[in-house]
């Protein structure tokens, strides 16, 4: 996997929206944060644009992102927010110049489309908080973003959960939003999970739909040769008037019960304020033990 150059003071970060609309006021805190890190900021043309729920038309969002991809002065692109819309532009983008001069693509949730697509192109990306979330993020979340961007890769730790499946394994870290993985199946952006450590998170889903999505991943072979599973925030789950009968942890454990890879629950990443940054595409060691979980970067 290609590792984009880590940032240095004075480098320029672009903020764009590939999905839902967002105002300039809503990214003010994020701009201030980058400036405090002695970075320069370029605000994309999609910030402030409105096309129903989107940050401009598909063409406008594609053009804005493509411009930042091709600009060699831009060292990282920070997606302003998620929602929905990145999948509508992914096939319009030309990554040929990006491959020659890779830069960090940052975000989570709907940005999973970019993480998965770029993984298939052999480039590491950064699963991390986004500008819309900065005012509510914990200090740990923002520090983890800074450390990752500046090349200070830190070991990640997680408290013990009685639901964990204890084991140790190694693999390439991949992951993102479960709903997005589900939507990408069968496309060129769907990833190969063999010998990978898979991180999953989601928000605002019904329990039966979590089960349905995971069953589809299973039937598509996502877990057959998986090296490990990390479950992050499963936030704001819903149930029907007739209960599904299992919570998220029980659904996941039931679906992966036949496999022997380690499983970690409650990892601090996803749709939570303490959204820890993860460098996707890195080789990692996942150690799920009696004291908790340790995720160590090997490269």
N, C-alpha and C positions, 0 to 999 in steps of 0.2 A: 504493500500500500504506500502511496505517495503521501508524505507529510508536508503540508504547506509550511512556509516559513513562519516561525513564531514572530509575534509583533515586537517592535522596539519603540521606545518613546519617539514621538514625531511621526509615526505611521498614521495612515488615514483609514478610517472605518466608514463604510457606507451604511446607511439605514434605509431600507426599502420595505414595501409591503407586497408580498406575493399573493395575499389572500384578502382578508377583510379590511374594510376602510378604517383609517385611523387619522386623527388630527395631529397637527404640529404640536399642539399643547400637550398631547398625550405622550410625546416622546421627549419632552423637555428634560425630565429627570435623567433619562438615559444619556442624552447629549452631555449633560453636566457631569455625569459619572465618567464618561469617556475622556472628557477634558481634564478631569481630576487625575486621570491616569496618564496625562500628557500625550494624549492621542488627538489627532485631527478628525473632524467629522464632516461627511458629505451627506446631505439629506436628499433622497431620491425624489423624483417627480411624482411618485405614487402617494407620497405623504400628503394628505389633504384631499386627494381625489375621491370622488364618489360615483359609483355606478351600481345603484341598488345597494346590496350589502358589500360589494367589492371595492377595493382601492383602485378604481378605474376599470376600464374594459380589459379583457384578456390581452388585447394588443398593447395597451398602455403598460400593463404590469409586465408583460414579456419584454417590452422595449427597455423599461427601467432596469430590470434585472440584468438583461443582456448588456446594457451599457456599463454596468458596474462589473460584470464578469470580464469584459474586454479591456477595461481601464487598468493598465498595469500600475498606476499610482495607488489604486485601492488595494489594501492588503487584507481586508476582511469585509464580508457582507453580513450585516446583522438584520435578520428578518424582524420587522416591527411587531408582528403579532400573528396569531394563527387564525382559527375560524375555519374557513373553507375557501379553496380557490387555487392552490398551488398546482394541483393535478390538472387543472384546465390550461396551464401554460407550459408544463414540463416538456411537451413534445415540440414546442415552438422554439426552444432554446438550443443554441449551438455552443457546445462545450469545448470545441477544438482549441480555441485560444486559452481557455481556462486550464486545460490539461498541460499546456506548455508553461503556463505561469499560474499554478494553483494558489488559491487563497482560502482562508477560512470562511466557511459558510456556517452561520450560527442560528440556532433556533430549536424549537421542539413542536410537538403537536402536529399541525398541518404541514410543518416543514419536514416531517418524516418522509414526505415524497422526495425532497431533495437529498436527504441523508441516504435513502435507499438507492436512488438513481446514481448518485456520485460514488457510492460504495461499489456499484457494478462497473464504474469507470476507474476504480482503483485509487480513489482519493479519500483521505480522512476528512471528517467533518466534526463539528462541535455541537452536541446536543446540550443546550443550555437555555437559561431564561431569555426573555425577549424584552425589548424596550417598554411595552405596555405593562409589564409586570414589575419593573424596577422599583416603583414606590413601595411595593408591598414585600419585596424579597428580603430574606434574612441576610445578615452580614456574611454568613457562610456561603450562601448562594452566590452573591456578587463576588466574593473573594475567589471562589472556585472558578468563576468565569475568567477573572483577571489572571489567575495562576495558569489556567489552561492556555489562554491566548499568548502569554509571555513565556510559555515553555516550562513552567514550574509544575510539572505533573506530580500530583500528590496522591498517596495511597488513600483510597476511599474506605470508610468503615460504616457499618450498619449494626444496630442493636440486634440481639438474638430474638427470634420468633419461634414459638413452639410449633409453628406450621412448617418451618424450614426443613428441607431434606439435606442432611449433613453430608458433605463430600467436598473434594477439592478437584479442580480441573483447570485446564488452560485452553485458550482459544482467542479468536479475533472478536472484539466487542462490536456488536451491531445492535440496532434497536430503535425504539421510538414508540409511536402511538399505535395501539392495537387496531383501532378502527381503520387507520391508514394502511397498515399492513394487509388487512382484510380487503381493502378496496384496490390494492395494487396487485393482488394475485392474478397471474396469467398475463401480466404486462411485462415490458422490458425493465421496469423499475422494481419488480419483485426480486428479493435477494435469495441467494443460496445459503442456507443456515448450517450446512454441514461443517462440523468442527468449530462452530461459533458459540460465543456467549451472548445470548439474546436478552436484551432489556425490553420490557413492555410496561406501558402505563396507559391510563385512559381516564376519561371524565364523562360524567353525566350520561351513563348508559344503563339500560335495563339488564338485570342479571341474566335473563334468558338470552339476551343478545350477546353478552360476554361469552356464554357457553357456545352459542352458534358460531361466533367468530373463531373461537379457539378450536372448535371441532373442524372448521374449514381449514385452518392452518394445519391441524393434525392430518387431515385427509390429503393435504398437499405435501406432506412429508417434512414439514417444518421441524418436527421434534425427533425424527428418525435417527439422525446422527448429530443431534445438538450436543454441545459440550457442557452447557449450563444455562440456567434461566434465572434472571433477576427481575423481580416484580417491584415496580415503583409505586407511585401514587395511583390508587384506583379510587378516584375521588367522586363523591356525589352519586353513588350508584342508586338505582331505583328498583323497586319490585312491583309486581302487579297485585291486584286485589286477591287473586289466587296466588299464593307465594310460590316462587320457584323451588324453594326448599333447601338452597345452599347459598352461602355467602361467596364472595369472590375467591377467597383462599381455597375454599372447599371445591369450587368449580375447577380451579386450576389444578389442584392436586389430583382430582378425579381424572382429568384428561391426560395428565402426564404420569399417572400411577405406574404404568408398565415400563417406564424408562428409569435408568439409574443415574442420571446426571443430577448435580446439585441444584437446589431451588432455594432462592433467597426471597423473603417477603419483606415489605416495608422499607425498601431502599429509598433514600431521600432524593428522588428525582421525579419530575413529571408536573402535573397541575397542582403544585403545592408551593407555598411561599419559600420553603427551603429546597429549592430546585437546584441540586448539585450538578455541575457541569460534567459531562462525559465525553471523552475523545473517541468517537466511533471510528472503527477501522484499526484501532490499536490492539496489539497482542497483550492479553491480560491473564493474570492468575486469579481465579475465583476460589476463595477458601471460605466455605460455609461450615462453621464449627460450633461447639457448645457455648462459646463466648460471644458469638455474633458472626458477622460477615466482613471479610477483608477483600478488597479489589485492588490488585497491584498491577501497575503498568509495567510491561516488559520492554516496550519500545515506544 
